[in-house]
């Protein structure tokens, strides 16, 4: 089964809150520009870095779920 992906905010939450309070357009830009594609571990369903080969939560080998072992080929 191929790995699934999702977009997740990876920026600093404090800066986002300050941006919302003082400058909403900046906060929106900051939120959108700090979203990264993450893969979902098939074992524990946690989000991990797209480049990871082992899940940091359950130690599942993620490379065995990638098509042809390529780290850049992740299916949505």
The first five atom37 places (N, CA, C, CB, O) and aatype in JSON, in Angstrom:
{
  "aatype": [20, 20, 20, 20, 20, 20, 20, 20, 20, 20, 20, 20, 20, 20, 20, 20, 20, 20, 20, 20, 20, 20, 20, 20, 20, 20, 20, 20, 20, 20, 20, 20, 20, 20, 20, 20, 20, 20, 20, 20, 20, 20, 20, 20, 20, 20, 20, 20, 20, 20, 20, 20, 20, 20, 20, 20, 20, 20, 20, 20, 20, 20, 20, 20, 20, 20, 20, 20, 20, 20, 20, 20, 20, 20, 20, 20],
  "atom_mask": [
    [1, 1, 1, 1, 1],
    [1, 1, 1, 1, 1],
    [1, 1, 1, 1, 1],
    [1, 1, 1, 1, 1],
    [1, 1, 1, 1, 1],
    [1, 1, 1, 1, 1],
    [1, 1, 1, 1, 1],
    [1, 1, 1, 1, 1],
    [1, 1, 1, 1, 1],
    [1, 1, 1, 1, 1],
    [1, 1, 1, 1, 1],
    [1, 1, 1, 1, 1],
    [1, 1, 1, 1, 1],
    [1, 1, 1, 1, 1],
    [1, 1, 1, 1, 1],
    [1, 1, 1, 1, 1],
    [1, 1, 1, 1, 1],
    [1, 1, 1, 1, 1],
    [1, 1, 1, 1, 1],
    [1, 1, 1, 1, 1],
    [1, 1, 1, 1, 1],
    [1, 1, 1, 1, 1],
    [1, 1, 1, 1, 1],
    [1, 1, 1, 1, 1],
    [1, 1, 1, 1, 1],
    [1, 1, 1, 1, 1],
    [1, 1, 1, 1, 1],
    [1, 1, 1, 1, 1],
    [1, 1, 1, 1, 1],
    [1, 1, 1, 1, 1],
    [1, 1, 1, 1, 1],
    [1, 1, 1, 1, 1],
    [1, 1, 1, 1, 1],
    [1, 1, 1, 1, 1],
    [1, 1, 1, 1, 1],
    [1, 1, 1, 1, 1],
    [1, 1, 1, 1, 1],
    [1, 1, 1, 1, 1],
    [1, 1, 1, 1, 1],
    [1, 1, 1, 1, 1],
    [1, 1, 1, 1, 1],
    [1, 1, 1, 1, 1],
    [1, 1, 1, 1, 1],
    [1, 1, 1, 1, 1],
    [1, 1, 1, 1, 1],
    [1, 1, 1, 1, 1],
    [1, 1, 1, 1, 1],
    [1, 1, 1, 1, 1],
    [1, 1, 1, 1, 1],
    [1, 1, 1, 1, 1],
    [1, 1, 1, 1, 1],
    [1, 1, 1, 1, 1],
    [1, 1, 1, 1, 1],
    [1, 1, 1, 1, 1],
    [1, 1, 1, 1, 1],
    [1, 1, 1, 1, 1],
    [1, 1, 1, 1, 1],
    [1, 1, 1, 1, 1],
    [1, 1, 1, 1, 1],
    [1, 1, 1, 1, 1],
    [1, 1, 1, 1, 1],
    [1, 1, 1, 1, 1],
    [1, 1, 1, 1, 1],
    [1, 1, 1, 1, 1],
    [1, 1, 1, 1, 1],
    [1, 1, 1, 1, 1],
    [1, 1, 1, 1, 1],
    [1, 1, 1, 1, 1],
    [1, 1, 1, 1, 1],
    [1, 1, 1, 1, 1],
    [1, 1, 1, 1, 1],
    [1, 1, 1, 1, 1],
    [1, 1, 1, 1, 1],
    [1, 1, 1, 1, 1],
    [1, 1, 1, 1, 1],
    [1, 1, 1, 1, 1]
  ],
  "atom_positions": [
    [[0.84, -1.18, 0.0], [0.0, 0.0, 0.0], [0.89, 1.25, 0.0], [-0.96, 0.0, 1.22], [1.74, 1.38, 0.88]],
    [[0.71, 2.17, -0.96], [1.55, 3.37, -1.01], [1.25, 4.33, 0.14], [1.35, 4.1, -2.35], [0.17, 4.3, 0.72]],
    [[2.22, 5.16, 0.45], [2.07, 6.13, 1.53], [1.13, 7.26, 1.13], [3.42, 6.7, 1.93], [1.13, 7.7, -0.02]],
    [[0.33, 7.72, 2.07], [-0.55, 8.86, 1.85], [0.16, 10.12, 2.34], [-1.92, 8.67, 2.57], [1.05, 10.04, 3.19]],
    [[-0.23, 11.27, 1.82], [0.38, 12.53, 2.23], [-0.69, 13.51, 2.71], [1.18, 13.15, 1.08], [-1.88, 13.34, 2.45]],
    [[-0.23, 14.53, 3.43], [-1.1, 15.63, 3.84], [-0.24, 16.86, 4.02], [-1.87, 15.29, 5.15], [0.96, 16.77, 4.29]],
    [[-0.86, 18.03, 3.87], [-0.17, 19.3, 4.1], [-0.39, 19.68, 5.55], [-0.69, 20.43, 3.14], [-1.51, 19.63, 6.06]],
    [[0.69, 20.08, 6.24], [0.62, 20.41, 7.65], [1.42, 21.67, 7.94], [1.13, 19.24, 8.51], [2.48, 21.88, 7.35]],
    [[0.91, 22.52, 8.84], [1.6, 23.74, 9.25], [2.78, 23.36, 10.13], [0.63, 24.71, 10.0], [2.62, 22.65, 11.12]],
    [[3.98, 23.82, 9.78], [5.18, 23.48, 10.54], [5.89, 24.71, 11.09], [6.13, 22.7, 9.68], [7.0, 24.61, 11.6]],
    [[5.25, 25.88, 11.01], [5.87, 27.11, 11.49], [5.67, 27.31, 12.98], [5.3, 28.3, 10.74], [5.16, 26.43, 13.68]],
    [[6.09, 28.47, 13.46], [5.99, 28.83, 14.87], [4.58, 29.35, 15.17], [7.06, 29.88, 15.25], [4.15, 30.35, 14.59]],
    [[3.87, 28.69, 16.06], [2.49, 29.06, 16.38], [2.42, 30.44, 17.03], [1.87, 28.01, 17.31], [1.45, 31.17, 16.82]],
    [[3.42, 30.82, 17.81], [3.44, 32.14, 18.45], [3.46, 33.26, 17.42], [4.64, 32.26, 19.37], [2.74, 34.24, 17.56]],
    [[4.3, 33.12, 16.38], [4.34, 34.13, 15.33], [3.02, 34.21, 14.58], [5.48, 33.84, 14.35], [2.59, 35.29, 14.17]],
    [[2.38, 33.07, 14.4], [1.08, 33.06, 13.73], [0.04, 33.83, 14.55], [0.62, 31.63, 13.49], [-0.74, 34.6, 13.99]],
    [[0.01, 33.62, 15.85], [-0.96, 34.31, 16.72], [-0.69, 35.81, 16.74], [-0.9, 33.75, 18.15], [-1.63, 36.6, 16.65]],
    [[0.57, 36.22, 16.85], [0.92, 37.64, 16.83], [0.52, 38.24, 15.48], [2.43, 37.85, 17.09], [0.01, 39.36, 15.42]],
    [[0.75, 37.51, 14.4], [0.36, 37.98, 13.08], [-1.13, 38.17, 12.96], [0.84, 37.03, 12.02], [-1.59, 39.13, 12.35]],
    [[-1.91, 37.25, 13.53], [-3.37, 37.37, 13.49], [-3.83, 38.59, 14.27], [-4.04, 36.09, 14.06], [-4.73, 39.31, 13.83]],
    [[-3.21, 38.84, 15.41], [-3.61, 39.96, 16.24], [-3.27, 41.32, 15.64], [-2.97, 39.84, 17.59], [-4.04, 42.27, 15.79]],
    [[-2.12, 41.42, 14.95], [-1.65, 42.72, 14.48], [-1.71, 42.93, 12.97], [-0.25, 42.91, 14.92], [-1.88, 44.06, 12.51]],
    [[-1.59, 41.88, 12.21], [-1.56, 42.04, 10.76], [-2.07, 40.76, 10.09], [-0.13, 42.39, 10.27], [-1.29, 39.85, 9.8]],
    [[-3.35, 40.7, 9.84], [-3.98, 39.5, 9.3], [-3.4, 39.06, 7.96], [-5.46, 39.73, 9.16], [-3.19, 37.86, 7.77]],
    [[-3.13, 39.95, 7.01], [-2.54, 39.48, 5.74], [-1.19, 38.79, 5.95], [-2.37, 40.66, 4.78], [-0.9, 37.79, 5.29]],
    [[-0.36, 39.33, 6.85], [0.92, 38.68, 7.14], [0.69, 37.29, 7.73], [1.76, 39.54, 8.11], [1.39, 36.34, 7.37]],
    [[-0.27, 37.16, 8.63], [-0.55, 35.87, 9.26], [-1.0, 34.84, 8.23], [-1.63, 36.03, 10.35], [-0.59, 33.68, 8.29]],
    [[-1.82, 35.26, 7.29], [-2.28, 34.34, 6.24], [-1.1, 33.91, 5.38], [-3.37, 35.0, 5.38], [-0.96, 32.72, 5.06]],
    [[-0.26, 34.86, 4.98], [0.93, 34.53, 4.2], [1.85, 33.59, 4.96], [1.69, 35.81, 3.82], [2.34, 32.61, 4.4]],
    [[2.09, 33.87, 6.23], [2.96, 33.04, 7.06], [2.42, 31.61, 7.18], [3.12, 33.66, 8.47], [3.18, 30.65, 7.08]],
    [[1.12, 31.48, 7.37], [0.51, 30.16, 7.51], [0.65, 29.35, 6.22], [-0.97, 30.29, 7.89], [1.04, 28.18, 6.25]],
    [[0.34, 29.98, 5.09], [0.4, 29.27, 3.81], [1.84, 28.92, 3.43], [-0.24, 30.12, 2.71], [2.09, 27.83, 2.91]],
    [[2.78, 29.82, 3.68], [4.16, 29.56, 3.27], [4.87, 28.55, 4.17], [4.93, 30.85, 3.27], [5.93, 28.04, 3.79]],
    [[4.33, 28.25, 5.33], [4.95, 27.29, 6.24], [4.22, 25.95, 6.29], [5.02, 27.87, 7.63], [4.29, 25.25, 7.3]],
    [[3.52, 25.6, 5.24], [2.89, 24.29, 5.14], [3.82, 23.37, 4.38], [1.49, 24.38, 4.45], [4.35, 23.75, 3.33]],
    [[4.03, 22.18, 4.89], [4.9, 21.2, 4.25], [4.13, 19.91, 4.01], [6.15, 20.93, 5.09], [3.19, 19.59, 4.74]],
    [[4.54, 19.18, 2.99], [3.94, 17.88, 2.73], [4.56, 16.86, 3.68], [4.14, 17.47, 1.25], [5.78, 16.72, 3.75]],
    [[3.71, 16.15, 4.39], [4.14, 15.12, 5.32], [3.53, 13.8, 4.87], [3.73, 15.47, 6.79], [2.48, 13.79, 4.24]],
    [[4.18, 12.67, 5.2], [3.59, 11.37, 4.91], [2.93, 10.83, 6.17], [4.66, 10.39, 4.38], [3.33, 11.16, 7.28]],
    [[1.93, 10.0, 5.98], [1.22, 9.4, 7.1], [1.71, 7.96, 7.24], [-0.33, 9.45, 6.89], [1.65, 7.18, 6.3]],
    [[2.2, 7.64, 8.42], [2.7, 6.29, 8.7], [1.53, 5.3, 8.62], [3.39, 6.22, 10.1], [0.5, 5.52, 9.27]],
    [[1.66, 4.22, 7.85], [0.56, 3.25, 7.75], [0.35, 2.46, 9.04], [0.83, 2.29, 6.61], [-0.73, 1.91, 9.24]],
    [[1.33, 2.4, 9.9], [1.22, 1.64, 11.14], [0.49, 2.43, 12.24], [2.61, 1.24, 11.63], [-0.49, 1.94, 12.79]],
    [[0.98, 3.65, 12.55], [0.43, 4.41, 13.68], [-0.41, 5.61, 13.25], [1.56, 4.89, 14.56], [-1.0, 6.28, 14.1]],
    [[-0.48, 5.91, 11.94], [-1.27, 7.01, 11.39], [-0.79, 8.39, 11.84], [-2.72, 6.84, 11.77], [-1.58, 9.34, 11.82]],
    [[0.47, 8.54, 12.23], [1.04, 9.84, 12.6], [1.74, 10.44, 11.38], [2.05, 9.7, 13.79], [2.2, 9.72, 10.5]],
    [[1.81, 11.76, 11.33], [2.49, 12.48, 10.25], [3.98, 12.53, 10.53], [1.92, 13.9, 10.08], [4.4, 12.88, 11.64]],
    [[4.78, 12.19, 9.54], [6.24, 12.26, 9.66], [6.8, 12.97, 8.44], [6.85, 10.85, 9.81], [6.12, 13.11, 7.42]],
    [[8.05, 13.4, 8.53], [8.73, 14.1, 7.45], [8.71, 13.26, 6.17], [10.17, 14.43, 7.85], [8.84, 12.04, 6.22]],
    [[8.54, 13.93, 5.05], [8.48, 13.25, 3.75], [9.77, 12.5, 3.43], [8.19, 14.26, 2.65], [9.73, 11.49, 2.72]],
    [[10.89, 12.97, 3.94], [12.18, 12.34, 3.65], [12.53, 11.2, 4.6], [13.26, 13.38, 3.7], [13.52, 10.5, 4.38]],
    [[11.74, 10.99, 5.65], [12.07, 9.99, 6.66], [11.96, 8.58, 6.09], [11.14, 10.13, 7.88], [11.09, 8.29, 5.27]],
    [[12.86, 7.71, 6.54], [12.79, 6.31, 6.12], [12.22, 5.43, 7.23], [14.18, 5.81, 5.71], [11.8, 4.31, 6.97]],
    [[12.22, 5.95, 8.46], [11.66, 5.23, 9.61], [10.76, 6.19, 10.38], [12.8, 4.66, 10.53], [11.14, 7.34, 10.61]],
    [[9.58, 5.73, 10.78], [8.65, 6.55, 11.56], [9.24, 6.82, 12.94], [7.26, 5.85, 11.69], [9.73, 5.91, 13.6]],
    [[9.2, 8.08, 13.36], [9.79, 8.43, 14.65], [8.9, 8.04, 15.82], [10.06, 9.91, 14.69], [9.34, 8.09, 16.97]],
    [[7.67, 7.65, 15.56], [6.75, 7.28, 16.63], [6.73, 5.77, 16.9], [5.35, 7.76, 16.3], [6.72, 5.34, 18.05]],
    [[6.72, 4.97, 15.82], [6.57, 3.52, 16.01], [7.71, 2.71, 15.38], [5.26, 3.07, 15.43], [7.67, 1.48, 15.43]],
    [[8.71, 3.36, 14.8], [9.86, 2.71, 14.16], [9.49, 1.84, 12.97], [10.59, 1.87, 15.17], [10.22, 0.9, 12.64]],
    [[8.38, 2.14, 12.32], [7.98, 1.41, 11.11], [8.9, 1.81, 9.95], [6.48, 1.71, 10.74], [9.23, 2.98, 9.8]],
    [[9.32, 0.84, 9.15], [10.16, 1.1, 7.98], [9.27, 1.65, 6.87], [10.9, -0.19, 7.51], [8.49, 0.91, 6.27]],
    [[9.39, 2.95, 6.59], [8.54, 3.6, 5.59], [8.98, 3.31, 4.16], [8.54, 5.1, 5.82], [8.17, 3.39, 3.24]],
    [[10.25, 2.97, 3.98], [10.75, 2.7, 2.63], [10.08, 1.48, 2.0], [12.26, 2.48, 2.66], [9.96, 1.41, 0.78]],
    [[9.63, 0.54, 2.81], [8.98, -0.66, 2.25], [7.6, -0.33, 1.65], [8.83, -1.73, 3.33], [7.05, -1.13, 0.89]],
    [[7.04, 0.82, 1.99], [5.74, 1.22, 1.48], [5.83, 2.17, 0.3], [4.94, 1.86, 2.57], [4.81, 2.53, -0.29]],
    [[7.04, 2.58, -0.06], [7.24, 3.49, -1.19], [7.37, 2.69, -2.48], [8.48, 4.38, -0.97], [8.01, 1.64, -2.5]],
    [[6.78, 3.2, -3.57], [6.95, 2.51, -4.85], [8.4, 2.57, -5.3], [6.03, 3.13, -5.93], [8.98, 3.66, -5.36]],
    [[8.98, 1.47, -5.59], [10.36, 1.3, -6.06], [11.39, 1.93, -5.13], [10.51, 1.91, -7.44], [12.51, 2.21, -5.56]],
    [[11.04, 2.16, -3.86], [11.98, 2.65, -2.88], [12.37, 4.1, -3.03], [13.18, 1.84, -2.92], [13.28, 4.57, -2.34]],
    [[11.72, 4.84, -3.92], [12.07, 6.24, -4.16], [11.39, 7.14, -3.13], [11.66, 6.66, -5.6], [10.18, 7.05, -2.94]],
    [[12.13, 8.01, -2.46], [11.59, 8.87, -1.42], [10.77, 10.02, -1.96], [12.7, 9.4, -0.57], [9.98, 10.6, -1.22]],
    [[10.94, 10.38, -3.22], [10.2, 11.5, -3.77], [8.87, 11.07, -4.39], [11.04, 12.2, -4.8], [8.03, 11.92, -4.68]],
    [[8.68, 9.79, -4.59], [7.43, 9.31, -5.17], [6.45, 8.96, -4.06], [7.69, 8.08, -6.08], [6.39, 7.82, -3.6]],
    [[5.7, 9.95, -3.62], [4.69, 9.73, -2.59], [3.34, 10.02, -3.2], [4.96, 10.62, -1.34], [3.15, 11.05, -3.84]],
    [[2.41, 9.12, -3.0], [1.09, 9.22, -3.62], [0.11, 9.87, -2.66], [0.58, 7.84, -4.06], [0.08, 9.52, -1.48]],
    [[-0.69, 10.83, -3.15], [-1.73, 11.47, -2.33], [-2.91, 10.56, -2.14], [-2.19, 12.78, -2.95], [-3.87, 10.94, -1.47]]
  ]
}
